[in-house]
Amino acid sequence: AGEFVTQLKAKIDDDGELDGYMQIDPPLQGALYRFGQAEDGAAIIVLGEGAVKYTFVVAE
């Protein structure tokens, strides 16, 4: 595990709304990221969609 840097491109749905951000660099090229807030207000990143989703929160 560790840090990485990547470029993201906005993904717009059929209604013209922001659906998330697609990673455009390998090794996870095409992966979808969504940014949001947990119920407690903490910032989260959700990586993936459908049956394979990983939710990341800031570690203290």
MOMO-V846006 format. One record per residue. N is the residue number from 1. RES is the residue in one small letter. OMEGA is omega in degrees with one decimal (* if undefined). Layout:
N/RES/OMEGA
N/RES/OMEGA
//
This chain:
1/a/179.5
2/g/-179.2
3/e/173.1
4/f/178.0
5/v/180.0
6/t/174.9
7/q/178.6
8/l/177.5
9/k/-180.0
10/a/175.4
11/k/-177.7
12/i/-179.7
13/d/-176.9
14/d/179.2
15/d/-179.9
16/g/-179.8
17/e/176.9
18/l/-179.5
19/d/-177.7
20/g/-178.8
21/y/179.2
22/m/175.2
23/q/-177.5
24/i/-179.8
25/d/171.4
26/p/10.0
27/p/-178.6
28/l/-178.7
29/q/-179.3
30/g/179.4
31/a/-179.0
32/l/176.9
33/y/172.4
34/r/-179.3
35/f/-178.5
36/g/180.0
37/q/174.0
38/a/179.4
39/e/-179.9
40/d/178.0
41/g/179.8
42/a/177.0
43/a/178.2
44/i/170.6
45/i/175.9
46/v/-179.3
47/l/179.1
48/g/179.4
49/e/-179.6
50/g/-176.8
51/a/-177.3
52/v/178.7
53/k/176.6
54/y/179.1
55/t/-178.9
56/f/174.9
57/v/179.0
58/v/176.7
59/a/179.5
60/e/*
//
